[in-house]
Amino acid sequence: MSDTAETRQIVYDWNEIDRRGPVVRRDFALTDETLRDGIQSPSVRNPSIEEKLEIIHLQDQCGIECSDVGLPGAGQLAVDDVTRLIEEIRDCKLAILPNCAARTHRNDIQAVVDISQKTGFPIEVCAFIGSSPVRRLVEGWDVAQMTKLVTEAVDLGVRNGLAVSFVTEDTIRSDPRTLKTLFQAAIDHGADRLVLTDTVGHATPDGLLNLLTFTRSVLRSMGADHVKLDWHGHNDRGLSLTLCLSALEHGFDRVHGTCLGVGERVGNAAIDMLLINLKLLGVIDRDLRPLRAYADKVADAYRVPIPHNYPVFGSDAFRTATGVHAAAIIKALQRGEKELADRVYSSVPAGDFGCRQVVEVGFYSGKSNIQFWLYQRGLGIDEPRVDAIWDLAKASDATLTDEQIFKCLLERGLLDEAEAGEAADRPLA
């Protein structure tokens, strides 16, 4: 309903006033880093290959164009998992395109080449090297040595028929002279994409635009306008989603993220939030109902609980016990207008993302909450039941659970065990 005439009639949208054309151009792609960068979080569990296969299918169902399926240079387990994921993409004819991260070392590039040749399927190589002065100081690298590593890595990938993207780690804190030298070396040897990164979440929107302007000037000076540009950002300052949208607005060809923002330290840009915002902005038009299952799968497989107040997929995202809010939602639902119920106290239509509005009973609730709770569970609405739940809610310091309400009604003789069991198992109306 987000872009229908009905929505425009019931929502006055200040976001659209004097907006000149679409916020984001439409010829872009997204890369999902959940299966590689997401696993670098010290708090997550490395999913089993069966779980990774489920994840790649869910990424595909959400229309995500590319997936980083691993870093096979990390060892045999990574090689085995990446190989199996590539076979799944090939055999199931998934639309999603795979890439692999690789250090600018011969062994890492060769590992990707070997998997591509074994599976008969093309894999984009994303060859990375730390480029910032602080990293060079710590590692004792000089630019000449780095340039040699870059050219040898790119040569090896290109010589074996693979597309090579060159990734400068910590690009946003790297000096122009070093970046220009490395960019030119990679492009001269066949890299057809540069990935600009905010590895430690340092960037602001101004910084992103400055870096993009510089990079484009380098490409123009080389006559390399064919080279595409990616943005890869982390969330240390809480700006990663904003930066992804800015990157797309300013014309990056591809941006990266992870489901639920899983990743090292505080994580990466959340690709689920990016998809949701792109749909709400009218930039993409696709069925994102599988996104709910994707978020739940990653939360379970990675052992990362979704915070209760996480947008859209948190348990409280569409849940209210406040009397005034609940009453408005209930009135819309009782009129049979689920789309209106999704709008009256929410900017995000729950149904578009595999979710629904939930009305509960708590110390801020009105009697309409209680009546609706009974109605949803197919229970008769009468004054004794409403009063019993009302008394319990007003004496509580938290939202009531279904178990508490059923127990209250059972103890007061207002419900029998069989009726309670049926109501608990019945799908909500």
N, C-alpha and C positions, 0 to 999 in steps of 0.2 A: 504493500500500500504506500510505500515511501514516496513514489513519484506519480501517484494518481491524482486526478482532479479532486477526488474526495478529500485526500490529505491536504491539498492546498487550501481547501475551504475551511478545514477545522484547525489548521495550524498556521499561524502567521510566522513566517520564517525569515527572521532578520539576517540569517546567513546568506540569503539569496539576494538581498538588496544591492543593486548596482554591481552585481558580480558579472564580470566581463568574460563570457564564455566559460567552458569547463575549468575547474580548478586544476585538474590533472589531465594531461593528454592520455589517449587511450592505447597507444601502441607501445606498451611496456610489458615487462614480465616480472614475476616474483620468483625468488629462489628461497626454498625452505632449507634452513640449516639445522633443523631439529635432530637429524640422524648423525650429524657430525659435531658442529659447534655446540649444540645443545648438550651433548654428552660430556663436554668438558667441565660442566659444573661439578664441584666437589661434593655436592649434596645429592646428586642423582644416582640412580642405578642404571647400569648399561643394560638396555632391554635385550631379551632373547631375540634370536633371529625370527621366530614366529611373530613376536610383537612388532618387530621392525617391518615385517611384510604387511601386517595390518596397517601400520602407520603409512607406508608408501601408497597403499590403496586409498586410504582416507585423504592423503594429500591430493591424489589424483581426482578423487570425487569432489574435492573443493575447488578444482580448476586451477591449482597451483602449477605453474608452468615448468619449474625446474626444482630438483632436489639434490642437495649435497649428500651423497649416500655414504660417505666415510673417507677416512685417510688410510688407504691400504698400506702405506709405508710404515704404519705403526706396529705391524706384526701379523702373524698368521691368522689370528682370530678376525682382525679387521679385513684381511684379504678374503677369508671365507665368507664373511657377512656381505661385503661389497659384491662379491661374485654372485652370491645367491640373489641379492636385490636386483642386480642387472638382469639376471636370468628371468626374474619375475616380471620386470618391466617389459622385457622382450617377449616372453611367452604369453603374457596376458594382454599384450598390445596396449599398454597404458600410454596415455598421451604425455605424461610427465617425462621430462628429459633429465638424465642423470649427469652430475659432475662429481669429481673427486678432488679433495684438497690434497696438495702435495708440497712438501718443502722443496726449495730449489736445489735438490740433491738428485743425482742420477738414480739412486735406488728408489726414491719415492716416485719419480716420473715413470721409471721402468715398471713399477708395480701396477700402475694404472694402464700402461700399454699392454702388459701381459693379460690383465683381466679383459680388456677390450678385445684383444685377439682371441682369447679363449672363448668368449661369449659371442663373438662376431657382432658386437654392438658398439656404436660410437660413444665415447665418454669424454666430456669436456674436462680438461685438466686445469685446475685452479692453483697455479704455482705461486707460493708466497715466500716473502722474505721481509724481515724487520728492517724498516727504513729510517726510523727516527734517530736523531743524534743520541738520545739517551740509551737506546738499544745498541747502537754502534759502540758507544763508550763501554757499556757493560761487556759486550762480546769481544771487543778488541778488533772489530772489523774495519777495513778501509774500503772506500767506494770502488776502487779498482778490483779488489777481491770479490765484492758483491756483484759487480757487473759481470765478471767472468761466470759466477754461479748462475746468474740470470740467463745469460746467453746460452750456456750449455744446457740448462733445463728446458728452455723454450725450443732450442734446436731439436732435442731428443723427442719431445712431444710432436712437433710439427713434422719431423722426418718420418714418424710412424702414423701420420695421417689424422692426428687428433687436433681438435680445436684447443688452443691454449689461451687462457685468461691469466694475466699477470696481476698478482695481488701484492700491494705494498702494505705491510702491517703498520698500523699506527700512522697512516698517511696524514691525518689531520695535525700531527705534531712533527711532521718531517719538513726539512728545509727545501726550498724550491730547486736549488742547484742539484742536490742529490736526486730528487724526484725526476727532474728533467733527464738526468743521465740514465737513470734506471728505466724510465718510460721509453726513451729512445732506443736503448739496447734491446728491450723486450719486443718492441714493435718492429725494429729492423730485422729481427730474427723470426718474425712470423706471428707474434701474439696479436690477436684481433679484438681483445677486450682488456680494459684496465679496470680493476676493482679498487676503488678508493675506500679506505676503511677508517673507522673511528674505534679502534681496538679497545680503548680504555674509557670510552664514553666522555671524551673531552669536548666535542664539538658543540657549537651553537649554530642556529640558522645562518648567521652572518659568516661564520667560519666555513660552513658547508659551501655557501655561494662563492666565497673567495677562492676556495680550493678548486671548485668546478671551473670558475673563470680562468684560473691559471692553467688547469689541465687542458681546457679547450684551446688556449693560446699555444700550448706546446704542440698539440695535434695539428693545428692550422699551420704552424711553422714547418712541420714535417710533411705536410700534404697528406695527413693520415685521418681525414674526416670520417673514413669508414670504420675506424676503431670505436667500439661501443664502450659505454661507461656504466659501471655498477656502483651502488652505495651499500656498504655493510656497516651497521652501527650497533654499539652497545649502550646500555641504559644507566650508566653510573650517575649521571646527573638528571635522570628522569626525562630526558628529551628525545629518546630514540624514536618513538612513534611520530612525533612532530617532525623530526628530521627526515624520516622516510617519506612523509607526505610532501615536505619541502623538496626533497630530492626528485620526486616524480613531477612536481609542479615546475621545477627548473629544467626538466628534460632528461634526467638520467634514464637509461634504457632498461635498467633492472635494479631492484632493491631486494635486500636479504632480510630474513627474520627467522624466528623460531616459534613454535607453538608454545603459548603461555609465557614466552620470553625466556625459556630455560637457557642457561648458558653460564659461562664463567663469571664469578663475582655476582653482581646483581642481574646479570643476564643480557640477552640481546633484545632487539626490537621484537615485539610480539606480532607475529604474522597474522594471528587470528584477529587481533584488534585492527591491524592494517586492512585486512579484507573487509571487516565490518564497516570501517569508516569509508572505504572506497565504494562500497555498495550504498551506504547512506548518502554519499555525495553524488550518487548517480553515475559514477565513473565506470563501474562494472555492473553487469546485469546477469547474475548467475544464481543458481540455487545453492545457498549456503546453509541449508538445514543440516548437511553432514558435518558442519563445523563443530556442533555440539558433541557429536560422537568422537571427533578428532581430539578435541580438548580433553574429554574424559579419558580417552585411551592414553594420551601422553601423560596425564596426571597419574594414572594407574601404573603404566609401564615404567615411568621414571621415578615413581614414588615421590611425586611432588604434589602435595595437597593444593587444590585451588582455593585461594583465600575467599572467605565468605563475601567480601565486598569487591571481588574482582569483577570488572565490567562484563556484563552479559552472561558469563558462565559461572560466576560465584553464586553460592546458594541464596544470597540476599538480593541478587540483581533484579528479580521481578517478584519479590516477596514483600508483603506489607502486612502489618497488624495494626497500623494507625487507623483510627476510626474514620476520619475525614477522607483519607486517601482510599481506604478500602471501600467505603461507601460509593465513591464515584466509579471505581472499577467494577463493583458488583452491579451497579445500575446498568452499565454498558453490557456486561455479560448476560444479565437477565433479559436484556433487549435482544439478545442473540447477535450482538455486534462485537465479535472478538477483536477485530481490527481497531475499533474505537477504544476498547478496553486496553489495547496495547499502546494507545497514544495518550490517554488522559493523564497518566502520571509517569510516562516514560518517553524518552526521545528515541529509544531503540525498539522497534516492533519485535517482540519476543518470538512470535511465530515464524518470522523470517529466518531465525537462527536456531531452530529446533528447540525452543524454550516456550514457557507459558507463564501467565500471571498466576501468582499464588497469594491467596488471602488467608491469613491466620488470625489467631486470637491471642491477645496479650493485654497488659495493663493499660494500654492506650486505646484499646478497641471499643467500638460501639456494639450495640446488640445486632446491628446488621451483619457484622463479622460472624457472629455466632450463628445467626440464621443461615448465612451462606455456607458456613462450615457444615451444618447439618444437611442442607440441600445438596451440596456436592457429594455427600456420602450416602445419599438416598435415605436419609433418616427423617422421620416426621418432625415437623417444627411445631413445638408447643411451648407454652409459657413455663412449665416446670423445668424442662430441659434447658431452655434459654437462661432462666434465672440461676440454675445450678452452675452452668458454665460461666456466667457473668460473675457470680460470687467468687469462683475459683480464680478467674482472671484478675479481678480487682485486688485479690489478696496475694498475687504473685509478683515477683520482681523481674520476670522474664517471660518471653513468649511461650505459650503453652505448647507442649508436644501433643501429637495425636494420642499417644499412650496415656498422658495425664487426663485428657478429656474423656476418653473411653472409661478409664478407671473411675473418674468422678461420677459419670452416669450410671455405671454398674453399681457402685457403692450406694447410690441414692435410690436404687431400684427403678431407674428410669430407662434402663436398657438391659436386655438379657444377653447371655454369653453368645448365643447363636446369632442374634442380630448384630452384636458388636463384631463378631468374626466376619460376617458377610459384608458389613460396612467397611471394615479395614481392608478387605481384599478387592472391593469394588473399584473399578477405574473411576476417577473423579469426573463428575458431570461437567 
